[in-house]
């Protein structure tokens, strides 16, 4: 049985994330369904943030140059 806080790895049956993605269980429901937060979500958001910062810096460079 799964427990909240337990580390898990996404399986092929999961459509939302690639197989093998690590995560942490956030909820366990009576019917056996589990929800969890995946680590790659944070990485994706960080990568999107870095892209945004890069675009802003490029615009500033154009304004100054």
N, C-alpha and C positions, 0 to 999 in steps of 0.2 A: 504494500500500500504506500502511496506517496504521502509526503508530509510537507507542510508549508516551510519554505526555507531550504528545501532539499535541492541540490544541484541536479540538473537533468540535461540530456542531450536530445535535440530534436530528431524525430524519426521520419522515415519516408512518408508516413501517413499524414504528416502535418503539412498543410498547403501553404501556411503563412510564412514559414521560414525554411531555408535550405537544410537538408539532412545533415546532422552532425553539429548544428549550431548549439553552443552551450547556453544555459539559462538557469534561472532560479524560480522555483514554484511559488506562486503568490496565493493561490486558492485551490482547495480540493473540494469538489462537490459530491453530494451523496450518490449521484449516479455514476461516479467514477471519472467524470470529466475533470481535467486539471487545467488551470490557466497558469501561465508563467511569463516572466519578463525575460527577454533574450538579450544577451550581452551585445549582439551585433546592432541592435537598435541604437544604442549609445554611440557605437562607432560610426554608424550611418549619419546620425545627427551631427557628430563632431566633424565628419568629412564634409557635410553640407555647409556647416558653419565656416570651415576653412575656405571653401570655395567662395562663399559670400564675402569673407574678409579680403580674399585675393582680388575679387572683382572691384570692391570699394577702393583698395589700394591702387589698382590700375586706373580707376577713374580719377583719383587724386593726382596720380602721376601725370595724367593727360592735362589736368587743370593747371598744374604747376609747370609743365614743360611746354 
